[in-house]
Amino acid sequence: MLKQEATKSLEEVHSSVDTTNRTGFWRKLFSFLGPAYLVSVGYMDPGNWATDIAGGSQFGYKLLWVLLMSNIMAILLQSLSARLGVVRGKDLAQASRESYPKFINIPLYILAEIAIAACDLAEVLGMAIGLQLLFGIPLLWGVCLTVLDTFLLLFLINKGMRKMEAFILVLVSIIGGAFVLEMIFAKPDMGELVSGLVPSIPNSDALYIAIGIIGATVMPHNLYLHSSLVQSRKIERTPAGIWSAIKYNFIDSAVALNLALFVNAAILILAAAAFYKNGYFNVAEISDAHQFLEPLLGTKWAPVLFAVALIAAGQSSTLTGTLAGQIVMEGYLNLRIQPWLRRMITRLLAVAPALFVIIYFGEDQTGELLVLSQVILSLQLGFAVIPLIHFVSNRQRMGEFVIGPWLKTGAWLIAATIVTLNAKLVWDQVAEWLTEVENPLVIWLTVVPVAIACTALLLYILLQPFISGARESHALPKHYQPVQYKGVEKPSYRRIAVTLDFSDADQHVLHNALTIGAPGATFLLIHVVETAGALMMGRDIRDFETSSDRDNLERYASDLRSKGYLVQAELGFGNPKRKIPELVKAFDADLLVMGSHGHRMVKDLILGTTINAVRHAVRIPVLII
């Protein structure tokens, strides 16, 4: 675990896709397409399926307008999120850490983690249900198997951003293709479908599901995710280049989220045409929907396509949930841990409640758990949306890229709608609990204080910029004008630390270190013995490998001294990620030179690369050869 300063968002893929060398509208657009598709999978995850199926089976097409309204909200909010990332080079979590005091950021971080856990819960259950429907795997085992996809993200992200985006696009295409065929089988009533676009809320149950649909569609973690993913594009940091990036990212968002709208609408329409029309008004379970599709639609392919699309939806959205977890942890806490560990934490937070419900309440309660997870997501929305609007409305930080009055009005109307609906839901739910439970004091002592604390937090982030202004850290350079550079002297490095591993790379590492050193510079040659014995015994180890490494290191030092260089040699013992920074600091080096070698495969997964850890642990320039 490693704390770092001034980290870039998703540093491993930051500016990894170059858009600056693309000419022509379509080539330029293609270089920007991708981030919104990763975001869009969160808008068609299994949690959406549960709320859409419940809405379609209970109320037919009457809640179709909620999906359309949610999609308009999503496009606007995601475009604001992308603008924040493009203009300021910060994700939403980093901007919050910069703008709010710690006593506000900690609860905001906790709420963001709860939202990610709720989202991942839906994905775990969706994947498990899909595996059960397609292969007959028990739900309990399916939930446990979902832990294994932890390493898929690591594999994809190491292959590069474009490979990950391509993989997600394939899964999205599978989902979309499956539901095109499902629509052909279902034959929906077009007249009733159009009437469903007229706003109406039949009763309080419809309000609960409508809020769940909003929470399943406009997800708080996607706002964090999008503001970070757009930074994977390397753009020209000029006014024209930034405006161009904003435009192309908006197109990316509109296309991807309208595809997500099609999938969500198709699920609700399928439920209305297959279940509501035939008198099945209480189909809230995904497994029940799967079971009824074949007899109601008259084809064996309908349930198969349904299950395949469900697995694809669960797998695609689980990847983006991991990235969002990494973003909020690094952004709010300035804390980075190994991606596999971050993924495992996120997944276990989701698996635990899923296993609890399945074991103690039975598999038939998973549908209600899915809908509840989406309502929780909706309740978190205000805590992400309000800061986002404040940040992109701040002219001092956004410069000429600040949002205009019409966009700002629309954003605040969306925020007001979300907060009002959630407030009514919370009020109604607490009132119901107070009248139904045997001991209302329990509610007064547990639920009510939490609700009051969340309300106070929401009011703070809403009013704070108007009262005192967000805490400033630095002013935005006016119009991103090119810096006028003056002549600078060549850096003079006089104390240079060099890491060696006794491989062929050492020759290149030493050559560059000696070349860059100032006249009379002192060099420290470092090698770390990382055997099991060295980890346990440190300097007391007396084995063949240690003596061999000491001899090799001294030969390097003696050879360089004979050529007139001032050289010291130091053998370290234990974990290189900790020992190298310790030795560098003790030597008081002003430059560290390292070879681009290190662990591979399994060790990288467990330990992470030595270079990444070391370069964040030292406060001097690091030259990687």
C-alpha positions in Angstrom: 0.0 0.0 0.0 1.5 3.3 -1.1 0.6 6.9 -0.6 1.4 9.2 -3.4 1.5 12.9 -4.2 -0.2 14.6 -7.2 -1.2 11.4 -8.9 -2.8 11.3 -12.4 -6.2 9.7 -12.6 -5.8 6.0 -13.7 -2.1 6.7 -14.2 -1.4 3.4 -16.0 -3.5 4.5 -19.0 -3.3 8.3 -18.7 -2.8 10.0 -22.1 -2.1 6.5 -23.6 -4.3 7.1 -26.7 -2.9 9.9 -28.9 -5.6 11.9 -30.7 -3.3 14.8 -31.8 -2.0 13.1 -34.9 -5.5 12.3 -36.4 -6.9 14.5 -39.2 -10.4 14.6 -40.6 -13.7 14.4 -38.7 -14.2 10.6 -38.7 -10.6 9.7 -37.9 -10.6 12.2 -35.1 -13.9 11.0 -33.8 -12.8 7.4 -33.9 -9.7 8.3 -31.7 -12.1 9.7 -29.1 -14.7 6.9 -29.2 -14.4 4.5 -26.3 -14.7 6.1 -22.8 -18.4 6.5 -23.0 -18.9 2.9 -24.1 -17.1 1.8 -20.9 -19.4 4.1 -19.0 -22.5 2.9 -20.9 -22.2 -0.6 -19.7 -23.0 0.6 -16.2 -26.3 1.8 -17.7 -27.3 -1.6 -18.9 -26.0 -3.8 -16.0 -28.2 -6.5 -14.3 -29.5 -3.9 -11.8 -31.3 -2.2 -14.7 -32.7 -5.5 -15.7 -34.4 -6.0 -12.3 -35.9 -2.6 -12.2 -37.0 -2.6 -15.9 -38.6 -6.1 -15.6 -40.4 -5.0 -12.4 -41.6 -1.8 -14.0 -42.7 -3.5 -17.3 -44.5 -6.4 -15.6 -46.4 -4.3 -13.0 -47.2 -1.1 -15.1 -46.8 -2.1 -18.7 -45.4 0.7 -20.8 -46.4 3.4 -18.3 -42.8 3.9 -17.0 -41.1 4.1 -20.4 -41.0 7.9 -20.1 -38.8 7.5 -16.9 -36.2 5.7 -19.0 -36.2 8.4 -21.7 -36.0 11.1 -19.0 -33.2 9.2 -17.2 -31.3 9.0 -20.5 -31.5 12.7 -21.1 -30.2 13.2 -17.6 -27.4 10.8 -18.2 -26.2 12.4 -21.4 -26.1 15.8 -19.8 -24.4 14.7 -16.6 -21.9 12.5 -18.3 -21.0 15.3 -20.7 -20.4 17.6 -17.7 -18.2 14.8 -16.2 -16.2 14.5 -19.4 -15.8 18.3 -19.6 -14.4 18.3 -16.1 -11.8 15.7 -16.9 -10.8 17.2 -20.2 -10.5 20.9 -19.0 -9.0 20.5 -15.6 -7.2 17.2 -16.0 -8.8 15.9 -12.8 -11.5 13.4 -12.1 -14.5 14.2 -9.9 -12.9 12.6 -6.8 -9.7 14.6 -7.2 -11.7 17.8 -7.7 -13.6 17.1 -4.6 -10.5 16.5 -2.5 -9.1 19.8 -3.8 -12.3 21.8 -3.1 -13.7 20.4 0.2 -12.1 20.0 3.6 -11.3 16.5 4.9 -14.3 16.2 7.2 -16.5 16.5 4.1 -14.4 14.4 1.7 -14.3 11.3 4.0 -18.1 10.9 4.1 -18.3 11.6 0.4 -15.7 8.9 -0.2 -17.7 6.5 2.0 -20.9 7.2 0.1 -19.1 6.7 -3.2 -17.8 3.3 -2.0 -21.3 2.3 -0.9 -22.6 3.2 -4.4 -19.8 1.1 -6.0 -20.6 -1.8 -3.7 -24.3 -1.6 -4.5 -23.5 -1.5 -8.2 -21.1 -4.5 -7.9 -23.8 -6.3 -5.9 -26.1 -6.1 -8.9 -23.4 -7.3 -11.2 -22.5 -10.3 -9.0 -26.1 -11.4 -8.8 -26.7 -10.8 -12.5 -23.7 -12.9 -13.5 -24.6 -15.6 -11.0 -28.2 -15.7 -12.3 -27.1 -15.8 -15.9 -24.7 -18.7 -15.2 -27.6 -20.5 -13.4 -30.0 -19.9 -16.2 -27.6 -21.0 -19.0 -25.6 -23.8 -17.3 -27.7 -24.8 -14.3 -25.0 -23.7 -11.8 -26.5 -23.1 -8.3 -26.8 -19.5 -7.5 -24.6 -19.8 -4.4 -21.7 -21.3 -6.5 -22.3 -18.7 -9.2 -21.8 -15.9 -6.8 -18.6 -17.4 -5.6 -17.3 -17.9 -9.2 -17.7 -14.2 -9.9 -14.7 -13.6 -7.7 -12.5 -15.2 -10.4 -13.1 -12.3 -12.8 -10.9 -10.1 -10.6 -7.9 -10.8 -12.8 -9.7 -10.1 -16.2 -9.4 -6.4 -15.7 -5.7 -6.6 -14.9 -5.2 -8.6 -18.1 -7.1 -6.1 -20.2 -5.7 -2.9 -18.7 -2.2 -4.3 -19.3 -3.1 -4.8 -23.0 -3.9 -1.1 -23.3 -7.0 1.1 -23.2 -8.1 0.4 -26.8 -8.0 -3.4 -26.2 -10.2 -3.0 -23.1 -12.6 -0.7 -25.0 -12.8 -3.2 -27.9 -13.6 -6.0 -25.4 -16.4 -4.0 -23.8 -17.8 -3.0 -27.3 -18.0 -6.7 -28.2 -20.0 -7.4 -25.0 -22.3 -4.4 -25.6 -22.9 -5.7 -29.2 -23.9 -9.1 -27.8 -26.4 -7.4 -25.5 -27.8 -5.2 -28.2 -28.0 -8.0 -30.7 -29.8 -10.3 -28.3 -32.5 -7.7 -27.6 -33.1 -6.9 -31.2 -34.0 -10.5 -31.6 -36.1 -10.4 -28.4 -38.1 -7.5 -29.8 -38.8 -9.4 -32.9 -40.1 -12.3 -30.8 -42.2 -10.1 -28.5 -44.1 -8.0 -31.1 -44.9 -5.1 -28.8 -48.0 -3.0 -29.2 -46.7 0.2 -30.8 -49.7 2.3 -29.8 -49.3 1.5 -26.1 -45.6 1.9 -26.4 -45.9 5.5 -27.6 -48.4 6.3 -24.8 -45.8 5.1 -22.3 -43.8 8.2 -23.2 -46.4 10.4 -21.5 -45.3 11.1 -17.9 -47.4 9.4 -15.2 -46.8 7.8 -11.8 -49.8 5.4 -11.1 -49.0 4.8 -7.4 -46.3 4.8 -4.7 -45.0 1.4 -5.9 -44.5 3.0 -9.3 -42.5 5.8 -7.6 -40.3 3.4 -5.9 -39.5 1.5 -9.1 -39.2 4.8 -11.0 -36.5 6.0 -8.5 -34.9 2.6 -8.9 -34.8 3.1 -12.7 -33.2 6.5 -12.3 -30.7 5.0 -9.9 -30.0 2.2 -12.3 -29.6 4.5 -15.2 -27.8 7.6 -13.9 -25.2 6.0 -11.7 -23.0 8.1 -9.4 -19.9 5.9 -9.9 -20.1 6.6 -13.7 -19.6 10.3 -13.1 -16.3 9.6 -11.3 -15.4 7.0 -14.0 -16.1 9.2 -17.1 -14.2 12.2 -15.7 -11.2 9.9 -15.4 -11.5 7.8 -18.6 -11.5 10.9 -20.9 -8.0 11.6 -19.6 -6.8 8.4 -21.4 -6.8 10.6 -24.5 -3.8 12.8 -25.2 -5.1 16.1 -26.6 -3.6 19.4 -27.7 -3.7 21.7 -24.6 -4.9 24.7 -26.5 -8.3 26.4 -26.6 -9.1 24.8 -30.0 -7.8 21.4 -28.9 -9.9 21.4 -25.7 -13.1 22.6 -27.4 -12.5 19.8 -30.0 -12.1 17.2 -27.2 -15.3 18.4 -25.5 -17.2 18.1 -28.8 -16.0 14.6 -29.6 -16.5 13.4 -26.1 -20.1 14.6 -26.2 -20.7 12.7 -29.4 -19.2 9.6 -27.8 -21.5 10.0 -24.8 -24.6 10.6 -26.9 -24.1 7.6 -29.1 -23.1 5.2 -26.3 -25.9 6.2 -23.9 -28.5 6.1 -26.6 -27.5 2.5 -27.2 -27.9 1.9 -23.4 -31.3 3.5 -23.6 -32.3 1.0 -26.4 -31.2 -1.9 -24.2 -33.1 -0.7 -21.1 -36.2 0.2 -23.1 -36.1 -3.2 -24.8 -36.0 -5.0 -21.4 -39.0 -2.9 -20.1 -40.9 -3.4 -23.4 -40.2 -7.1 -23.4 -41.5 -7.3 -19.8 -44.6 -5.3 -20.8 -45.3 -7.3 -24.0 -44.6 -10.7 -22.5 -45.7 -10.4 -18.9 -48.1 -7.4 -18.3 -50.0 -8.2 -21.5 -50.6 -11.8 -20.3 -51.5 -11.0 -16.7 -48.2 -11.7 -15.1 -48.0 -8.5 -13.0 -45.6 -9.5 -10.3 -42.6 -10.8 -12.3 -39.7 -9.0 -10.5 -37.2 -11.9 -10.5 -34.9 -12.2 -13.5 -35.1 -16.0 -13.2 -38.9 -15.9 -13.4 -38.7 -13.7 -16.5 -36.3 -16.2 -18.1 -38.7 -19.1 -17.3 -41.8 -17.4 -18.7 -40.2 -16.2 -22.0 -40.3 -19.4 -23.9 -44.0 -20.3 -23.3 -45.2 -16.7 -23.7 -43.1 -15.8 -26.8 -43.2 -19.3 -28.4 -39.5 -19.8 -29.1 -36.8 -21.6 -27.2 -34.2 -19.0 -28.3 -35.8 -16.2 -26.2 -34.6 -17.5 -22.8 -31.2 -18.4 -24.2 -30.6 -15.0 -25.7 -31.8 -13.5 -22.4 -29.3 -15.4 -20.4 -26.4 -14.8 -22.7 -27.1 -11.0 -22.7 -27.4 -11.1 -18.9 -23.9 -12.7 -18.5 -22.5 -10.2 -21.0 -24.0 -7.3 -19.1 -22.7 -8.5 -15.8 -19.2 -9.1 -17.1 -18.9 -5.8 -18.9 -20.2 -3.7 -16.0 -18.1 -5.5 -13.4 -14.9 -4.2 -15.2 -16.0 -0.5 -15.0 -17.0 -0.9 -11.3 -13.4 -1.9 -10.5 -12.0 1.2 -12.3 -14.5 3.4 -10.5 -13.4 2.0 -7.2 -9.7 2.7 -8.0 -10.6 6.3 -9.0 -12.5 7.2 -5.9 -9.9 5.7 -3.6 -7.0 7.4 -5.3 -9.0 10.6 -5.8 -10.5 11.1 -2.3 -7.8 9.5 -0.2 -4.7 10.0 -2.4 -4.1 6.4 -1.7 -3.2 3.8 -4.3 -3.2 0.0 -3.7 -2.5 -2.8 -6.2 -5.4 -3.1 -8.7 -6.0 -6.8 -8.0 -6.4 -6.0 -4.3 -8.7 -3.1 -5.0 -10.8 -5.4 -7.3 -10.9 -8.0 -4.6 -12.1 -5.6 -2.0 -14.8 -4.3 -4.2 -16.0 -7.8 -5.2 -16.0 -9.1 -1.6 -18.1 -6.1 -0.5 -20.6 -7.2 -3.0 -20.4 -11.0 -2.6 -20.9 -10.9 1.2 -24.5 -9.4 1.2 -25.4 -11.6 -1.8 -24.3 -14.8 0.0 -26.1 -13.6 3.1 -29.4 -13.1 1.3 -29.2 -16.4 -0.6 -28.3 -18.4 2.5 -30.7 -16.9 5.0 -33.6 -15.7 2.8 -33.4 -17.9 -0.3 -32.8 -17.4 -3.9 -36.2 -16.0 -4.5 -35.3 -12.8 -2.7 -32.5 -11.8 -5.1 -34.8 -9.8 -7.3 -35.8 -7.5 -4.4 -32.1 -7.2 -3.5 -31.3 -6.1 -7.0 -34.0 -3.4 -7.0 -32.9 -2.2 -3.5 -29.3 -1.9 -4.8 -30.5 0.5 -7.5 -32.5 2.6 -5.1 -29.4 2.9 -3.0 -27.5 4.1 -6.1 -30.2 6.7 -6.7 -29.9 7.9 -3.1 -26.2 8.5 -3.7 -26.7 10.5 -6.8 -27.1 14.0 -5.2 -23.7 13.7 -3.5 -21.9 13.3 -6.9 -24.1 15.4 -9.1 -24.1 18.6 -7.0 -20.3 18.9 -6.6 -20.0 18.1 -10.4 -22.3 21.0 -11.3 -20.4 23.4 -8.9 -17.1 22.4 -10.4 -18.0 22.9 -14.1 -19.8 26.2 -13.2 -16.7 27.7 -11.6 -15.3 30.2 -14.1 -12.1 30.8 -12.2 -11.2 27.1 -12.6 -12.8 26.3 -15.9 -11.9 29.5 -17.7 -13.7 29.9 -21.1 -14.8 26.3 -20.8 -17.3 27.0 -18.0 -20.8 25.8 -18.8 -23.3 28.4 -20.0 -26.6 29.5 -18.3 -28.8 27.1 -20.2 -26.7 24.1 -19.5 -26.3 25.1 -15.9 -30.1 25.5 -15.6 -30.7 22.1 -17.0 -28.1 20.5 -14.7 -29.7 22.1 -11.6 -33.2 21.0 -12.7 -31.9 17.4 -12.9 -30.2 17.7 -9.5 -33.4 19.1 -8.0 -35.5 16.3 -9.5 -33.2 13.6 -8.2 -32.9 15.1 -4.7 -36.7 15.7 -4.5 -37.6 12.2 -5.5 -35.1 10.7 -3.2 -36.2 12.9 -0.3 -39.8 11.8 -0.8 -38.7 8.1 -0.9 -36.7 8.4 2.3 -39.5 10.4 4.0 -42.2 7.8 3.0 -40.0 4.9 4.0 -39.0 6.2 7.4 -42.7 7.1 8.1 -43.8 3.6 7.1 -41.1 2.0 9.4 -42.1 4.2 12.3 -45.8 3.1 12.1 -45.1 -0.6 11.4 -42.2 -1.7 13.6 -42.9 -2.8 17.1 -40.2 -0.6 18.7 -40.1 2.8 16.8 -37.2 3.9 19.1 -34.9 1.7 17.1 -35.7 3.7 14.0 -35.3 7.0 15.8 -31.9 6.0 17.1 -30.5 4.4 13.9 -32.1 5.4 10.7 -33.2 9.0 11.5 -29.7 10.2 12.7 -28.2 8.8 9.5 -30.9 10.5 7.4 -30.3 13.8 9.2 -26.5 13.5 8.8 -26.8 12.9 5.0 -29.2 15.8 4.7 -26.7 18.1 6.5 -23.9 16.9 4.2 -26.0 17.5 1.1 -26.9 21.0 2.3 -23.2 21.7 2.9 -22.0 20.7 -0.5 -25.0 22.6 -2.0 -24.4 25.9 -0.2 -20.7 25.9 0.5 -19.6 27.5 -2.8 -22.2 30.2 -2.5 -21.2 31.1 1.0 -17.4 30.9 1.1 -16.3 29.6 -2.3 -14.6 26.3 -2.9 -11.1 26.1 -1.4 -8.6 27.1 -4.2 -5.4 25.4 -4.8 -4.2 27.0 -8.0 -5.5 29.3 -10.7 -6.2 28.0 -14.2 -3.7 29.4 -16.8 -5.6 31.9 -18.9 -6.7 30.4 -22.2 -4.0 27.8 -21.9 -1.5 30.1 -23.6 1.8 28.5 -24.4 4.5 29.2 -21.7 7.3 31.4 -22.9 10.4 29.4 -21.9 13.6 31.2 -21.0 17.0 29.6 -21.4 17.6 27.1 -18.7 20.8 25.5 -17.5 21.4 21.8 -17.8 20.5 20.0 -14.6 23.6 19.3 -12.5 23.3 15.9 -10.8 26.0 15.3 -8.2 24.7 12.4 -6.2 23.3 9.7 -8.4 21.8 6.4 -7.2 21.8 3.5 -9.7 19.9 0.2 -9.3 21.5 -3.0 -10.7 20.1 -6.5 -11.2 23.2 -8.1 -12.8 21.5 -8.6 -16.1 22.3 -7.3 -19.6 20.4 -4.1 -18.8 23.1 -3.0 -16.4 25.4 -1.9 -19.2 22.8 0.6 -20.5 21.8 1.8 -17.0 25.4 2.6 -16.0 26.2 4.2 -19.3 23.3 6.7 -19.0 24.0 7.3 -15.3 27.7 8.1 -16.0 26.8 10.3 -19.0 24.3 12.5 -17.1 26.4 12.9 -14.0 28.1 16.3 -13.4 32.0 16.4 -13.1 33.0 15.1 -9.7 29.6 13.4 -9.2 29.3 10.5 -6.6 27.5 7.3 -7.7 25.7 4.8 -5.4 25.4 1.3 -6.9 22.4 -0.5 -5.4 21.4 -4.1 -5.5 18.7 -5.7 -3.4 18.8 -9.3 -2.3 15.1 -10.5 -2.2 15.4 -14.1 -1.4 13.2 -15.6 1.3 16.2 -15.8 3.6 17.0 -12.1 3.0 13.4 -11.1 3.7 13.5 -13.0 7.1 17.1 -12.3 8.2 18.2 -9.2 6.5 21.9 -8.4 6.8 22.4 -11.5 8.9 21.8 -13.8 6.0 24.9 -15.8 5.0 24.0 -17.7 1.8 25.7 -18.3 -1.6 23.4 -15.8 -3.4 24.1 -13.0 -1.0 27.9 -13.5 -1.2 27.7 -13.8 -5.0 25.6 -10.6 -5.3 28.0 -8.7 -2.9 31.0 -9.8 -5.0 29.3 -8.7 -8.3 28.4 -5.4 -6.9 31.9 -4.8 -5.6 33.3 -5.7 -9.0 31.1 -3.0 -10.7 32.3 -0.5 -8.1 36.0 -1.4 -8.4 35.8 -1.2 -12.2 34.3 2.3 -12.1 36.7 3.5 -9.5 39.6 2.4 -11.7 38.2 4.7 -14.4 38.3 7.7 -12.0 34.6 7.7 -10.8 33.6 8.3 -7.2 31.6 5.2 -6.4 29.9 3.7 -3.4 28.1 0.3 -3.3 25.3 -0.7 -1.0 23.6 -4.2 -0.8 20.0 -4.1 0.4 17.9 -7.0 1.8 14.2 -7.6 1.5 11.5 -6.0 -0.6 13.1 -3.8 -3.4 10.1 -1.4 -3.3 10.9 -0.5 0.2 14.7 -0.9 0.4 15.6 1.1 -2.7 13.8 4.3 -1.5 15.4 3.8 1.9 18.9 3.6 0.5 18.3 6.5 -2.0 17.1 8.7 0.8 20.0 7.7 3.1 22.5 8.6 0.3 20.7 11.9 -0.2 20.6 11.3 -4.0 19.4 14.0 -6.4 18.7 11.5 -9.2 17.8 7.8 -9.4 18.5 5.7 -12.5 16.7 2.4 -12.9 16.5 -0.3 -15.6 13.0 -1.2 -16.9 13.3 -4.7 -15.6 11.5 -6.3 -12.7 9.0 -9.0 -11.9 6.8 -10.6 -14.5 3.4 -12.3 -14.5 2.5 -13.8 -11.1 4.9 -11.6 -9.1 3.6 -8.5 -10.8 0.0 -9.4 -9.9 0.9 -9.9 -6.3 3.6 -7.4 -5.7 3.2 -4.8 -8.5 6.2 -3.5 -10.4 9.2 -2.3 -8.5 9.6 0.8 -10.7 6.0 2.0 -10.1 6.4 1.7 -6.3 9.8 3.2 -6.1 9.1 6.3 -8.4 6.2 7.2 -6.1 8.2 6.7 -2.9 11.1 9.0 -3.8 11.0 12.7 -4.2 13.7 13.1 -6.8 13.8 12.7 -10.6 13.8 9.1 -11.7 15.4 8.1 -15.0 14.1 4.8 -16.3 16.3 3.1 -18.9 
